[in-house]
Amino acid sequence: MKPETIAIHASNLVKSTTGDVTPPISLSTTFFRDEDGGYPGGHMYSRVSNPNRSALENTVSKLEFGEDAAAFSSGNTCGMALFQALKPGSHIIAPDDMYWGIKKQLLTIFNETLEFDFVDQTDINLIVSSIKPNTKLIWIETPSNPLLKVTDIEEIAKVAKIHQLTLACDSTFASPILQNPILLGADIVMHSSTKYLGGHSDVIGGILVTAKKDELWERIKNVQQTGGAIPSPFDCFLLCRSIKTLAYRMKGHCENGKKVADYLNNHPNVEAVFYPGLTNHPQHEIAKKQMKDFGGMMSFLVRGDVEATRKVVNQVHLFAQATSLGGVESLIEHRYSVEGPDSKTPKNLLRISVGLEHIDDIIADLEQALG
Ligand SMILES: *Cc1c(COP(=O)(O)O)cnc(C)c1O
């Protein structure tokens, strides 16, 4: 089946005895056992598995062409679970512009147990030359945050295969509709489901999908089920509900995104626009090869200093000045002031998540704010 259909039907796993078309929220923490000790409903205890979580995992696993999925209580927890599943002393090759929350896990939580290098992964030679005897994992993030750098998943997967490394891809900015890393050779895909999967800025969650149920995956599932950083049944219900419209929301984000990128690209007060769909994007050809469309995320440099840049975010009316992305409402954010003084993000950079409002209203708001 096609993604539009999977998104609507794959979460209807449970045939309800009361005839519900939409599966109910299973709040029960525990499940009846048989006379012979078995579990007729397929679940034992909700930390280990729960009908709503199984529905979510089944849906995202199918959308990403994986064999299995593990849902977590946040996107960041996906990083925690994968790093905890690696043997101590393992070396990781991560992007230099890695999502800062997950980079912070490596720097402050795993700094004594794991080794890591942050490299510019748009240069494959830098990845190859960073491989060490104890390297186990290449973590990529594409398109990346906040500069929308695009890394070549297929080429990096070839390197990972030759050196027997696991390739994990944070595909949050793309969503399963626009990019499927497993089909390009990745072993694990990660989504912060807080973003496009949730789509309404009202649930925090994360999910990992695996290409195969190998030994590392068993370790990750153990971290999920025994570690217990699981999403609630209500969170899973909300995500399944949201995913039903994901394909259509992505169409709108892509359509509006392209128009906003073109508008900004031609604006005299804008110094540069970073959007993989623009032909002047340095990795536009790679983006075209591995993405079906280019999404609603972009960033741009305001012509001027920090003051001029802050002025733009303070002058928008329709856009909310807030962090996060992937919701139906448009958001704008001055990344440098979120990331703090160690940030390498340019001080005049603004990141926008283009929402699903009418394009004329979105552009009119930017027009009055940019002056
Ligand atoms: C938001 C985000 C995360 C972290 O997810 P949370 O749900 O906030 O924990 C990881 N990677 C990317 C690319 C993100 O945008």
The ligand as a Gaussian input file, in Angstrom:
#p B3LYP/6-31G(d) Opt

LIG

0 1
 C       13.371000      18.173000      18.147000
 C       14.458000      17.339000      17.569000
 C       15.063000      16.322000      18.312000
 C       14.699000      16.053000      19.750000
 O       13.392000      15.653000      19.917000
 P       12.509000      15.963000      21.249000
 O       11.214000      15.349000      20.911000
 O       12.492000      17.442000      21.421000
 O       13.200000      15.305000      22.390000
 C       16.043000      15.580000      17.686000
 N       16.431000      15.819000      16.413000
 C       15.870000      16.795000      15.673000
 C       16.338000      17.013000      14.279000
 C       14.875000      17.597000      16.225000
 O       14.338000      18.568000      15.496000

